[in-house]
């Protein structure tokens, strides 16, 4: 996601300053060589980051099933899933663009050639429905996570710590997945709507082209929102965890000893000060 945002920022910056540095209208068109490679890279990182929620859900299910020994489990599943996801996405994007010559002039890095556009939009719709199915599994995952929370009260101290870590990390992961899927759903809906039904509300082809291009460049915006929401939610979890640790520590150590002494003195004073005693 970071690589995608950086690459998209660079291409957007070049595209923005080009009108101010060009001396001829033809200079505004994107060179086919760079257009093909940059658009391929952008599409690869976009679909790669969009398919990562599936991997997170699979990993969280595994973590829930092995919660009590999860901390000691070798980190193997995550790298395997990432490798498979990367290879699959690379193969799909390669097949989408391998026969494209990018011979048609374009003034935007975000514009797909006609044949590639059809394939990519089909891929986006498939990803959207897969993300929707992933949400259903995440709802089940949340229910299991709540069941895991109930087990925390009846576990040993070591098991309680491990279960708490799995519970909090699953809660955070599911939150990010939901925000990501909602944002991606809005993006896909806007792109598909303006591509196939935009002419119903915008008759001017130039304005319609501008709206379509704008809708296809919303990805960095929702990546920014995803980052902001994730930081806020993570800080909230850390704050609650810190409060819980402080409350627990107040019954142990020097602070616990002082609290214990105060409690004993309070009981002693109340008893000694009672005339009936």
DAHUFEN-V400453 format. One record per residue. N is the residue number from 0. RES is the residue in three letters. OMEGA is omega in whole degrees, 0 to 359 (* if undefined). NEAR is the number of other C-alpha atoms within 12 Angstrom. Layout:
n;res;omega;near
N;RES;OMEGA;NEAR
N;RES;OMEGA;NEAR
//
This chain:
n;res;omega;near
0;UNK;179;27
1;UNK;179;19
2;UNK;179;19
3;UNK;181;28
4;UNK;179;27
5;UNK;181;21
6;UNK;180;26
7;UNK;179;34
8;UNK;180;24
9;UNK;180;18
10;UNK;179;28
11;UNK;179;26
12;UNK;178;17
13;UNK;182;23
14;UNK;182;25
15;UNK;184;18
16;UNK;183;14
17;UNK;180;21
18;UNK;182;19
19;UNK;182;14
20;UNK;182;13
21;UNK;177;15
22;UNK;181;10
23;UNK;180;11
24;UNK;180;15
25;UNK;180;14
26;UNK;182;19
27;UNK;181;22
28;UNK;182;25
29;UNK;178;29
30;UNK;184;23
31;UNK;181;24
32;UNK;180;19
33;UNK;180;21
34;UNK;182;31
35;UNK;184;33
36;UNK;179;26
37;UNK;180;31
38;UNK;177;37
39;UNK;180;39
40;UNK;179;29
41;UNK;181;38
42;UNK;180;42
43;UNK;181;35
44;UNK;178;29
45;UNK;181;38
46;UNK;179;37
47;UNK;180;35
48;UNK;181;32
49;UNK;180;44
50;UNK;179;36
51;UNK;177;34
52;UNK;178;38
53;UNK;182;38
54;UNK;180;31
55;UNK;180;36
56;UNK;178;36
57;UNK;181;26
58;UNK;180;31
59;UNK;176;35
60;UNK;178;31
61;UNK;179;24
62;UNK;179;35
63;UNK;182;35
64;UNK;182;20
65;UNK;189;20
66;UNK;187;33
67;UNK;178;27
68;UNK;186;20
69;UNK;183;27
70;UNK;181;19
71;UNK;182;13
72;UNK;178;16
73;UNK;181;12
74;UNK;182;14
75;UNK;186;14
76;UNK;182;20
77;UNK;179;22
78;UNK;179;16
79;UNK;180;15
80;UNK;179;23
81;UNK;179;23
82;UNK;179;17
83;UNK;180;19
84;UNK;180;26
85;UNK;181;25
86;UNK;180;17
87;UNK;180;19
88;UNK;178;29
89;UNK;179;24
90;UNK;180;18
91;UNK;181;24
92;UNK;178;32
93;UNK;180;24
94;UNK;179;19
95;UNK;189;30
96;UNK;188;30
97;UNK;182;17
98;UNK;181;14
99;UNK;179;25
100;UNK;183;21
101;UNK;181;29
102;UNK;179;17
103;UNK;180;20
104;UNK;179;23
105;UNK;179;28
106;UNK;182;27
107;UNK;175;36
108;UNK;185;39
109;UNK;185;36
110;UNK;177;38
111;UNK;170;37
112;UNK;188;28
113;UNK;183;20
114;UNK;180;20
115;UNK;180;27
116;UNK;180;27
117;UNK;180;20
118;UNK;182;22
119;UNK;179;34
120;UNK;175;31
121;UNK;178;19
122;UNK;178;28
123;UNK;180;33
124;UNK;177;26
125;UNK;178;19
126;UNK;180;29
127;UNK;180;30
128;UNK;175;23
129;UNK;176;23
130;UNK;178;34
131;UNK;176;26
132;UNK;178;20
133;UNK;177;30
134;UNK;179;29
135;UNK;177;20
136;UNK;178;24
137;UNK;176;33
138;UNK;176;22
139;UNK;179;20
140;UNK;178;32
141;UNK;179;30
142;UNK;177;20
143;UNK;179;25
144;UNK;176;32
145;UNK;176;21
146;UNK;177;18
147;UNK;180;31
148;UNK;179;27
149;UNK;179;16
150;UNK;183;24
151;UNK;184;25
152;UNK;184;15
153;UNK;184;15
154;UNK;174;17
155;UNK;183;14
156;UNK;180;15
157;UNK;179;16
158;UNK;180;25
159;UNK;179;22
160;UNK;181;25
161;UNK;179;28
162;UNK;179;34
163;UNK;179;34
164;UNK;179;29
165;UNK;181;37
166;UNK;183;37
167;UNK;180;31
168;UNK;177;30
169;UNK;178;37
170;UNK;180;33
171;UNK;181;30
172;UNK;181;35
173;UNK;178;37
174;UNK;179;31
175;UNK;180;34
176;UNK;182;40
177;UNK;178;32
178;UNK;180;28
179;UNK;184;37
180;UNK;178;35
181;UNK;180;26
182;UNK;179;28
183;UNK;177;38
184;UNK;177;30
185;UNK;180;23
186;UNK;181;33
187;UNK;180;33
188;UNK;180;26
189;UNK;181;27
190;UNK;181;34
191;UNK;182;27
192;UNK;183;24
193;UNK;178;28
194;UNK;187;30
195;UNK;183;18
196;UNK;182;17
197;UNK;181;25
198;UNK;179;18
199;UNK;182;13
200;UNK;179;15
201;UNK;184;19
202;UNK;181;14
203;UNK;183;13
204;UNK;180;16
205;UNK;176;13
206;UNK;179;16
207;UNK;177;23
208;UNK;179;25
209;UNK;180;21
210;UNK;178;27
211;UNK;179;31
212;UNK;179;28
213;UNK;181;24
214;UNK;180;28
215;UNK;180;37
216;UNK;180;29
217;UNK;186;29
218;UNK;180;37
219;UNK;180;32
220;UNK;182;22
221;UNK;172;29
222;UNK;177;32
223;UNK;179;21
224;UNK;179;20
225;UNK;178;28
226;UNK;180;22
227;UNK;181;17
228;UNK;181;22
229;UNK;179;25
230;UNK;180;17
231;UNK;182;17
232;UNK;179;23
233;UNK;177;23
234;UNK;178;15
235;UNK;178;17
236;UNK;179;24
237;UNK;180;18
238;UNK;179;14
239;UNK;179;15
240;UNK;179;20
241;UNK;178;14
242;UNK;179;14
243;UNK;179;15
244;UNK;179;15
245;UNK;180;16
246;UNK;179;15
247;UNK;182;15
248;UNK;181;17
249;UNK;179;17
250;UNK;180;19
251;UNK;177;15
252;UNK;182;13
253;UNK;178;12
254;UNK;179;16
255;UNK;179;17
256;UNK;178;15
257;UNK;178;16
258;UNK;179;18
259;UNK;178;17
260;UNK;180;15
261;UNK;179;15
262;UNK;179;15
263;UNK;179;14
264;UNK;180;15
265;UNK;178;14
266;UNK;181;14
267;UNK;180;14
268;UNK;181;14
269;UNK;180;14
270;UNK;182;13
271;UNK;180;12
272;UNK;181;12
273;UNK;182;10
274;UNK;184;8
275;UNK;181;7
276;UNK;*;9
//
